[in-house]
C-alpha cells in the first residue's frame, strides 16, 4: 500500500507542476501571444510576416521575406562590395548587444567561479552567497548606482581624477548597457560554474594524474566536461535575458539604443496589443529555439560523475609570497575589476541613500522609511510589511519551485523520447517577455475569467507565490537537470533493484548526491521571488501584499521629500541588506546537506 | 472603517486565494458592493453641507503619488469624509493607469471604480479610440463649479473629463553651465552640444509633452527634421522623468526637460538655485492639464459628481495645487503667495487639443521613435 502511494507521488507531482504552470503562466501568455497569429478568429501568419518584412525590425534581412530569390545575389554583392556595414534592424541590434553582453558576462563571471571554487580565503563562503545579490536589484536602483559610480561626477571619475587619469564617459552609450548587463548576469555565470566546479570529483582528477596526465590534460578531460554544461547554460540564459532586457537599456542607454523589448513595452502602453504580441512571439520563438538546440547539445554531453569529494582549495593569500605568484596577482587584479563593476554601483547606491541633494550627509531617507512605517494614512506603503511579504513569498516560492523544478528535471533527464522538447517548452518562463506575462496575468487572473457564468478572479499572496514559482522553477531545473543527467544511472538502478520505488531512489539516493545543485537552484528560486516585479505589482494591487521592489517603486514616485530618489535608495539598501542576509542563511542552512 | 474596507474588497470579487477561486455572480460588470444606505436623489446645484447628506463608499482610481501621507489625495479624502460623515473615499492605484480600465471594458470585466483622477488629453483620446462605447460619462454641465474652470485647460469637448490642475513643461537648466536657450533653434547650437536630457515620448508624460511642443513649434512636417538635428547635437532620450532628472542632478547634462514648478521643491539656503533655473523656449510652456472623469459604469455616479465639485472649490483647489505641485484649474483658487514665488507660469501656454490629437498622436510618436532608433 505504501509503495503504491509512493508510486503515485511522482506522477501526481508532475500533474500538479503542469497545472500550476498552466494556470499562472501558459494560459495567460498564450492568451496574449495568440493575438499575433489569430486575427478575427482566423489563424494567420500575416502579422508575423509584416514584422519580418519591415526593414525597421529586420534591416537587411527583410529581403529574406520580401524577395527571397534576390538574397544570394545580394549576399554576393555584399561580399564583392567589401563587406560594407549592414544593419539588421531592431532585432539585429538587439541580438548584437545581447551577444556582446554575453561575452562580457562570461569574461567577468568565469574568473570569479575559478576563484570561488579553487581558492580558500577568509569570507569565501559569504562572498559566494552574496554573488546572487545583483540578481534581485530593481533596474531603477542599478541605474542610480551606475550613474553615481560611472557618471561624469561619479565615484570612478573622482577616483581616476585624483590620480590624474580620466575622465571616462561611458553612460548613455552601448558600453554602459554592456557593463550593466554584465553586472546582472556575470553573477549567474559565476554561480552556475562554481557549483559545477565544486562537484568535480577529486578522485577522478587524481586518478587521471596518477595515470600520467598533465594538469592541463586532466583539466581538459575531467574538469572541463563538468564545467561546460554549466558555462553554456549560463551563457544561454545570459543571452536570452539580455536579448529581452528593457528597463536597463532605457535608463542607461536611451532610446537610440532601444531593443525589441522596449518596443513591446511601448506597444502595450499604447494598447497596440497585436503588434506587441507579434514581436513577443518572434522573440519567444527565437529564445525557445535556442534553448531547444542547447538542450539537445547538453543531452549528448552528459558524462557520469559528480558524486564525490570536491577538489582541494588552494590558499589565496600567502603573506608576501602572494606577490610573487603570477596566478595570485592575476586573481587580485581580477578582484579589483570585480570591485569596480559589482561593489562600485552597490556602494554608490548605499552612499546615495545617505546623501542629500546638496551633497551633505543625511539620515532623512531612513527617517522617511520610519515615518512611513509609523504613518496611519491610507495608501501608505510601509517598509516592514514589504520586508515580511518579500521573505514569506520567497520562502513560499522556494517550497513550491524546488519540487516543481526537480520534477521537470526528472521528466527531462529520464523521460525518454521527446523529453528535450518537453524541457524546452517547460523552460518557457525563462524565454517569455516579462511584459507579456504581466499583461496575460492581468487579462486572465486579475480581470478574471468567466467560467460557468461566474467571473473567477485571483489576487493576493497565494496568487503571487504561484506566479513566482512559475517564474522560478526553470532555474531549479536548469541547475538540477545537468547534475541529475550526470549521475551514474547504475546508482539509482541498484537502489531500485533492491526494491526502492522511483520516488525513494530519487529522494534517498539521487538528490542527496546532487544536493549542491538543488541548493543552487533553491537560491535562484528565492532570488527570483525577491526580485520579481512585473507580476507582483499586478497581483498585489488593492491588497496589502506589496513586496520590497514594489515598495521601492512606489517610493520612487513619492514626492514628500521632493522629487529625488533618496527614499527609494534607502529602501534599495534595505532590500540589499535583507536579501544578502537571506542568501547567507540559505547557503549556511542548505550547506549542512552538502556532501 | 477597517471592516468596511474589507467587505468592500471581498465584495468586489477579489479572492485572496488562488486555490479556492470563487467569484461573484454574473460577471456582467456590476459589483456586489452595496452602500449602507442608498444615495440621495440626484441634484444639480452646488452641493453644500446642508442640502444633502450623501453616504456610501466612493472608489477613486488614480496614480501612485496622488495618495499616501501628505498628498492631495489624502487631503481630499479627509476633507470630504469630514464634510460628509457617512461617506468613505477609497483609492485604488492600478499599475498601468487608465489602460487598466480600457482593457477591463474591452474584456467585459467589471470596472470596480467610480471616478478616475489623473487623466490627460492623450489618454482620453486613446480611451475613445480603443472603445466603442465611452468609458466615461458627461459631468461638466452637472457641476456647480463649472463656470469657475479655466476654459483654456478644458481637455474634453464632450465635458466628461474635467481638469483639476495643470503643469507646464519647460526646461530646467544650470545657469552656471549654459546661458538660457531662448528658442528651439538655440538648442541646435554648438553651445548646447550634449546639453539636453529629455524623456521617451512613448512612455513618459513630460517626454510626450516636449515632443508635442516641438511639433507645435516646428509643424507636423518639420518636427522630424528638427529632431534629427537635435540628435546630431547629442540630445539624450531616457525612459522616464525620474532617471532623466537623476542624470541631470548628477551633472550628466546642463539642461533637462521638466516642470516649471521645479523650484517649489528646490529653494532655501542650502540649495544652489543656479541649477534650478526655468527656461521657457519661445516664451512658451506646454500645458499638461490633469483631469478627472466619472466612469460610465460607476456605482456611485452622484457621489462621484459631488466629489468632483468638492475638488473644484477654491480652498481645495489651492490645497491640491500645492500638494500636487501643479497649478489650479479654476480661476478663483486661494493660493498662498509663497507658491507663486517658486512656481512659474509661462508667458504663453501651448497645448494640443483633443481634436488635434485624435487620429494623429500615435502616428506622430511612432514616426519620431522609429527615426530616433534608426539614426
Interface residues (C-beta under 8 A of the other chain):
Chain A: X23 X24 X56 X90 X140 X143 X144 X147 X148 X151 X152 X153 X154 X171 X172 X247 X250 X251 X254 X255 X256 X258 X265 X266 X269 X270 X271 X272 X356 X357 X358 X360 X371 X372 X375 X377 X378 X379 X380 X381 X442 X443 X447 X448 X450 X453 X454 X455 X456 X457 X458 X459 X460 X461 X462 X463 X466 X537 X538 X541 X542 X543 X554 X556 X557 X558 X559 X560 X562 X563 X564 X565
Chain B: X9 X13 X14 X15 X16 X17 X18 X19 X21 X22 X23 X24 X25 X26 X27 X63 X64 X65 X67 X68 X69 X70 X71 X73 X74 X77 X90 X91 X92 X93 X94 X95 X96 X99 X100 X102 X103 X104 X107 X108 X109 X110 X126 X130 X200 X202 X203 X231 X236 X237 X238 X239 X240 X242 X243 X245 X246 X247 X249 X250 X251 X252 X265 X266 X270 X271 X272 X325 X362 X365 X369 X370 X372 X373 X374 X375
